[in-house]
Every structure is written in structure tokens, then in C-alpha cells.
Amino acid sequence: MTHSSHSSPLEDPPSLKIPYTDPGIHSAIIHRLLFHLHQARSLRHVVIVCIGTDRSTGDCLGPLVGTALAKYNSPLFHLYGTLDQPVHAMNLQDTLNEIHAKYQDPYVIGIDACLGQSASVGCIQVAGGPLKPGAGVHKELPTVGDIHLTGIVNVGGFMEYFVLQNTRLSLVMRLSDIIANSLYSAIKEWHYRSILPAAQE
């Protein structure tokens, strides 16, 4: 569970924040993800870490995204965090240790639910840099990701655990569906673009 953050003006580009009802949301997220992925070398392992728990409606965004991505059974990325095997506060550090032991210089994409202002509920954010899981519920946890995606599932600032337990599953499902589809499409396109120049030489 992350807090909605505002990017500094020095970052290029600023983080994307878009409501799930926007008709162009898939292409907007894919376009922004491709921008970030092109900063990565094509030989790096892409590792997706979906953070959260299925014991709280608001906090199950990450595991839902992970479960949706697992269905693609894709060789293009390595996946951590599903409904069956969630990555949460208790095992996050061990998971990150395992990733860095297993893959040399991985490109990590962090995914988490997020609390924010009421006007932002239902928005998906794509931002450069790591996410800070646990910040929304005042926990000190290791940061995750070269880039991250968050879905703002409810209002932050007051009784966070209660708010998470009383978040509408329908909203979380919609956000997770958009994130999973867009992320898979972006990685697939990025991979295709990175092997194309080599094939043409």
C-alpha cells in the first residue's frame, strides 16, 4: 500500500495519472511504459513485483494484477506476487533478495495499490523510480522498482486499514485488469521492437 506521490519538476517525464474511465487509458499507459522500457537495455531481465495481500479488498490490487499476468504464461518477464503466492510486508525483503540473486541487473516494475485524494480515486499512475510500499499504512518497507504502477483504490489520510477493508472490489478488479493488459501489451511491443533491429542487420 503506497501513498499517492507527486513527481518533482526535474523528472522527465512527470508521472502519468489517468482515471480508469478515460477511453484512451490503455494507449496512454502503454505509451508511457514504452518510454520507460526504452531506457532499459533490451538484454535486462524484466521482473514484475506485484505487492499486496488478498486479505484486504483495497490491498489486493497487486496480487490481482499478478494473477492476470500469470495467465499469459509469458517468457518475456518474470513475475512475483499473485493471489496464490502474494508478496507482502512479511516476505518483501526476501523476495527482493531472491530476485537480485537470480537475475543480473534486472529491470524491476513495482505494482501496488495506493491511497490518495478523493478526486484521484480510480486513477492509475505510471512513474519512474521505485515505489514505497507500506507508506499508506505507515510501515517502513524496502523500495521496489526501476519504475512503478499504482492504482488509487480509496481515500488516504484517515483510518487507512479500515479504508482498505472497505474498498469496492469492483473498482480494484477494473484497475487491475487495465494494468495487467496494458503492461503485457507494452512489454510485448518493447520486446518486438528490440529484436527487430537485430533481425534486420
C-alpha positions as a LaTeX table, in Angstrom:
\begin{tabular}{lrrr}
\hline
Residue & $x$ (\AA) & $y$ (\AA) & $z$ (\AA) \\
\hline
Met1 & 0.00 & 0.00 & 0.00 \\
Thr2 & 1.60 & 3.17 & $-1.24$ \\
His3 & 0.80 & 6.87 & $-0.83$ \\
Ser4 & $-0.01$ & 8.85 & $-3.96$ \\
Ser5 & 3.12 & 10.83 & $-4.76$ \\
His6 & 3.72 & 13.93 & $-6.82$ \\
Ser7 & 6.74 & 13.96 & $-9.12$ \\
Ser8 & 9.29 & 16.72 & $-8.93$ \\
Pro9 & 9.51 & 19.08 & $-11.92$ \\
Leu10 & 13.04 & 17.82 & $-12.64$ \\
Glu11 & 11.84 & 14.36 & $-13.61$ \\
Asp12 & 11.32 & 13.68 & $-17.27$ \\
Pro13 & 8.60 & 12.85 & $-17.96$ \\
Pro14 & 6.35 & 13.58 & $-14.96$ \\
Ser15 & 4.34 & 10.63 & $-13.72$ \\
Leu16 & 1.23 & 9.75 & $-15.71$ \\
Lys17 & $-2.01$ & 9.83 & $-13.73$ \\
Ile18 & $-5.17$ & 8.89 & $-15.58$ \\
Pro19 & $-8.71$ & 7.89 & $-14.46$ \\
Tyr20 & $-9.76$ & 4.35 & $-15.36$ \\
Thr21 & $-12.85$ & 5.77 & $-17.11$ \\
Asp22 & $-10.70$ & 7.60 & $-19.69$ \\
Pro23 & $-11.36$ & 5.98 & $-23.10$ \\
Gly24 & $-7.69$ & 6.30 & $-24.07$ \\
Ile25 & $-6.29$ & 4.81 & $-20.89$ \\
His26 & $-4.77$ & 1.66 & $-22.42$ \\
Ser27 & $-2.83$ & 3.50 & $-25.12$ \\
Ala28 & $-1.74$ & 6.22 & $-22.66$ \\
Ile29 & $-0.33$ & 3.66 & $-20.21$ \\
Ile30 & 1.30 & 1.57 & $-22.96$ \\
His31 & 2.90 & 4.69 & $-24.48$ \\
Arg32 & 4.32 & 5.78 & $-21.12$ \\
Leu33 & 5.55 & 2.27 & $-20.28$ \\
Leu34 & 7.30 & 2.04 & $-23.65$ \\
Phe35 & 9.07 & 5.32 & $-22.90$ \\
His36 & 10.41 & 3.84 & $-19.65$ \\
Leu37 & 11.21 & 0.42 & $-21.13$ \\
His38 & 13.27 & 2.00 & $-23.90$ \\
Gln39 & 15.51 & 3.43 & $-21.18$ \\
Ala40 & 16.30 & $-0.16$ & $-20.22$ \\
Arg41 & 18.76 & $-2.26$ & $-22.15$ \\
Ser42 & 16.97 & $-4.97$ & $-24.09$ \\
Leu43 & 19.13 & $-7.72$ & $-22.56$ \\
Arg44 & 17.99 & $-6.99$ & $-19.00$ \\
His45 & 15.56 & $-9.35$ & $-17.34$ \\
Val46 & 12.18 & $-7.72$ & $-16.79$ \\
Val47 & 10.86 & $-8.61$ & $-13.33$ \\
Ile48 & 7.36 & $-7.60$ & $-12.22$ \\
Val49 & 6.73 & $-7.44$ & $-8.48$ \\
Cys50 & 3.04 & $-7.18$ & $-7.53$ \\
Ile51 & 2.69 & $-6.19$ & $-3.89$ \\
Gly52 & $-0.33$ & $-6.71$ & $-1.65$ \\
Thr53 & $-2.50$ & $-9.25$ & 0.10 \\
Asp54 & $-5.77$ & $-10.99$ & $-0.67$ \\
Arg55 & $-6.84$ & $-10.45$ & 2.95 \\
Ser56 & $-7.90$ & $-6.86$ & 2.25 \\
Thr57 & $-10.06$ & $-5.73$ & $-0.67$ \\
Gly58 & $-8.17$ & $-2.48$ & $-1.17$ \\
Asp59 & $-4.77$ & $-4.12$ & $-0.93$ \\
Cys60 & $-5.42$ & $-6.99$ & $-3.37$ \\
Leu61 & $-4.74$ & $-4.88$ & $-6.48$ \\
Gly62 & $-1.16$ & $-6.18$ & $-6.79$ \\
Pro63 & $-1.99$ & $-9.88$ & $-6.41$ \\
Leu64 & $-4.91$ & $-9.50$ & $-8.86$ \\
Val65 & $-2.56$ & $-7.94$ & $-11.46$ \\
Gly66 & $-0.05$ & $-10.74$ & $-10.84$ \\
Thr67 & $-2.69$ & $-13.44$ & $-11.25$ \\
Ala68 & $-3.91$ & $-11.85$ & $-14.50$ \\
Leu69 & $-0.34$ & $-11.60$ & $-15.85$ \\
Ala70 & 0.40 & $-15.21$ & $-14.86$ \\
Lys71 & $-2.34$ & $-16.38$ & $-17.24$ \\
Tyr72 & $-0.28$ & $-15.14$ & $-20.21$ \\
Asn73 & 2.45 & $-17.61$ & $-19.20$ \\
Ser74 & 4.89 & $-15.30$ & $-20.97$ \\
Pro75 & 8.66 & $-15.84$ & $-21.26$ \\
Leu76 & 9.12 & $-12.07$ & $-21.65$ \\
Phe77 & 9.04 & $-11.31$ & $-17.91$ \\
His78 & 9.48 & $-12.91$ & $-14.50$ \\
Leu79 & 6.58 & $-12.49$ & $-12.11$ \\
Tyr80 & 6.36 & $-12.26$ & $-8.32$ \\
Gly81 & 3.12 & $-11.74$ & $-6.40$ \\
Thr82 & $-0.18$ & $-13.49$ & $-7.20$ \\
Leu83 & $-3.30$ & $-14.32$ & $-5.20$ \\
Asp84 & $-1.87$ & $-17.80$ & $-4.52$ \\
Gln85 & 1.64 & $-16.55$ & $-3.68$ \\
Pro86 & 1.38 & $-12.91$ & $-2.61$ \\
Val87 & 4.32 & $-10.60$ & $-1.98$ \\
His88 & 3.57 & $-8.57$ & 1.16 \\
Ala89 & 5.23 & $-6.88$ & 4.13 \\
Met90 & 6.36 & $-10.16$ & 5.68 \\
Asn91 & 8.20 & $-11.57$ & 2.64 \\
Leu92 & 9.04 & $-8.50$ & 0.54 \\
Gln93 & 12.72 & $-8.25$ & 1.55 \\
Asp94 & 13.26 & $-11.99$ & 0.99 \\
Thr95 & 11.59 & $-11.71$ & $-2.43$ \\
Leu96 & 13.84 & $-8.81$ & $-3.46$ \\
Asn97 & 16.91 & $-10.71$ & $-2.23$ \\
Glu98 & 15.86 & $-13.70$ & $-4.32$ \\
Ile99 & 15.33 & $-11.55$ & $-7.44$ \\
His100 & 18.76 & $-9.93$ & $-7.21$ \\
Ala101 & 20.45 & $-13.26$ & $-6.52$ \\
Lys102 & 18.73 & $-14.89$ & $-9.50$ \\
Tyr103 & 18.90 & $-12.17$ & $-12.17$ \\
Gln104 & 21.84 & $-9.95$ & $-13.00$ \\
Asp105 & 20.88 & $-6.26$ & $-13.19$ \\
Pro106 & 17.11 & $-6.88$ & $-13.54$ \\
Tyr107 & 14.68 & $-4.19$ & $-14.68$ \\
Val108 & 12.07 & $-4.24$ & $-11.93$ \\
Ile109 & 8.50 & $-2.97$ & $-12.31$ \\
Gly110 & 6.68 & $-2.49$ & $-8.99$ \\
Ile111 & 2.89 & $-2.65$ & $-8.73$ \\
Asp112 & 0.84 & $-1.70$ & $-5.67$ \\
Ala113 & $-2.46$ & $-0.28$ & $-4.51$ \\
Cys114 & $-2.41$ & 3.31 & $-3.36$ \\
Leu115 & $-4.47$ & 5.68 & $-1.25$ \\
Gly116 & $-4.90$ & 9.26 & $-2.43$ \\
Gln117 & $-7.18$ & 12.27 & $-2.54$ \\
Ser118 & $-10.87$ & 11.62 & $-3.18$ \\
Ala119 & $-10.71$ & 13.21 & $-6.65$ \\
Ser120 & $-7.93$ & 10.76 & $-7.60$ \\
Val121 & $-9.70$ & 7.53 & $-6.59$ \\
Gly122 & $-9.94$ & 5.31 & $-9.66$ \\
Cys123 & $-6.78$ & 6.73 & $-11.25$ \\
Ile124 & $-3.82$ & 4.66 & $-12.41$ \\
Gln125 & $-0.32$ & 6.12 & $-12.14$ \\
Val126 & 2.85 & 5.24 & $-14.03$ \\
Ala127 & 6.03 & 6.78 & $-12.66$ \\
Gly128 & 9.79 & 6.44 & $-12.89$ \\
Gly129 & 11.71 & 5.36 & $-9.82$ \\
Pro130 & 10.77 & 2.94 & $-7.04$ \\
Leu131 & 7.50 & 2.76 & $-5.15$ \\
Lys132 & 7.47 & 2.90 & $-1.37$ \\
Pro133 & 5.18 & 0.09 & $-0.24$ \\
Gly134 & 3.68 & 0.41 & 3.22 \\
Ala135 & 3.79 & 4.22 & 3.19 \\
Gly136 & $-0.01$ & 4.37 & 3.01 \\
Val137 & $-0.28$ & 2.48 & 6.31 \\
His138 & 2.89 & 3.96 & 7.88 \\
Lys139 & 5.13 & 0.90 & 7.51 \\
Glu140 & 8.85 & 1.01 & 6.78 \\
Leu141 & 9.46 & $-1.37$ & 3.88 \\
Pro142 & 12.15 & $-1.58$ & 1.18 \\
Thr143 & 11.51 & 0.39 & $-2.01$ \\
Val144 & 10.68 & $-1.56$ & $-5.17$ \\
Gly145 & 11.21 & $-0.98$ & $-8.87$ \\
Asp146 & 13.04 & 0.96 & $-11.55$ \\
Ile147 & 9.53 & 2.18 & $-12.42$ \\
His148 & 6.16 & 1.54 & $-10.81$ \\
Leu149 & 2.43 & 1.46 & $-11.45$ \\
Thr150 & $-0.15$ & 2.18 & $-8.77$ \\
Gly151 & $-3.92$ & 2.15 & $-8.71$ \\
Ile152 & $-5.56$ & 4.65 & $-6.33$ \\
Val153 & $-8.22$ & 2.49 & $-4.72$ \\
Asn154 & $-9.53$ & 4.74 & $-1.96$ \\
Val155 & $-9.06$ & 7.92 & 0.09 \\
Gly156 & $-5.96$ & 8.22 & 2.29 \\
Gly157 & $-5.15$ & 10.18 & 5.42 \\
Phe158 & $-7.53$ & 8.64 & 7.95 \\
Met159 & $-8.01$ & 5.10 & 9.38 \\
Glu160 & $-6.12$ & 3.54 & 6.48 \\
Tyr161 & $-6.60$ & $-0.10$ & 7.47 \\
Phe162 & $-10.35$ & 0.40 & 7.82 \\
Val163 & $-10.49$ & 2.21 & 4.47 \\
Leu164 & $-8.64$ & $-0.63$ & 2.76 \\
Gln165 & $-11.01$ & $-3.23$ & 4.20 \\
Asn166 & $-13.97$ & $-1.21$ & 2.91 \\
Thr167 & $-12.82$ & $-0.65$ & $-0.65$ \\
Arg168 & $-15.07$ & $-1.75$ & $-3.50$ \\
Leu169 & $-13.78$ & $-4.92$ & $-5.14$ \\
Ser170 & $-15.34$ & $-3.91$ & $-8.48$ \\
Leu171 & $-13.06$ & $-0.86$ & $-8.67$ \\
Val172 & $-9.97$ & $-2.85$ & $-7.71$ \\
Met173 & $-10.83$ & $-5.50$ & $-10.34$ \\
Arg174 & $-11.20$ & $-2.87$ & $-13.07$ \\
Leu175 & $-7.93$ & $-1.17$ & $-12.19$ \\
Ser176 & $-6.05$ & $-4.49$ & $-12.03$ \\
Asp177 & $-7.47$ & $-5.57$ & $-15.39$ \\
Ile178 & $-6.33$ & $-2.35$ & $-17.10$ \\
Ile179 & $-2.86$ & $-2.50$ & $-15.51$ \\
Ala180 & $-2.30$ & $-6.17$ & $-16.43$ \\
Asn181 & $-3.47$ & $-5.77$ & $-20.06$ \\
Ser182 & $-1.52$ & $-2.56$ & $-20.64$ \\
Leu183 & 1.66 & $-3.87$ & $-19.04$ \\
Tyr184 & 1.61 & $-7.10$ & $-21.03$ \\
Ser185 & 0.96 & $-5.22$ & $-24.30$ \\
Ala186 & 3.78 & $-2.76$ & $-23.59$ \\
Ile187 & 6.35 & $-5.46$ & $-22.73$ \\
Lys188 & 5.36 & $-7.46$ & $-25.81$ \\
Glu189 & 5.72 & $-4.41$ & $-28.08$ \\
Trp190 & 9.01 & $-3.36$ & $-26.45$ \\
His191 & 10.43 & $-6.86$ & $-26.92$ \\
Tyr192 & 9.31 & $-6.95$ & $-30.55$ \\
Arg193 & 10.88 & $-3.54$ & $-31.22$ \\
Ser194 & 14.15 & $-4.53$ & $-29.55$ \\
Ile195 & 14.61 & $-7.74$ & $-31.55$ \\
Leu196 & 13.55 & $-6.14$ & $-34.85$ \\
Pro197 & 16.71 & $-4.02$ & $-35.42$ \\
Ala198 & 18.92 & $-7.04$ & $-34.65$ \\
Ala199 & 16.98 & $-9.18$ & $-37.13$ \\
Gln200 & 17.38 & $-6.56$ & $-39.86$ \\
Glu201 & 21.18 & $-6.29$ & $-39.56$ \\
\hline
\end{tabular}
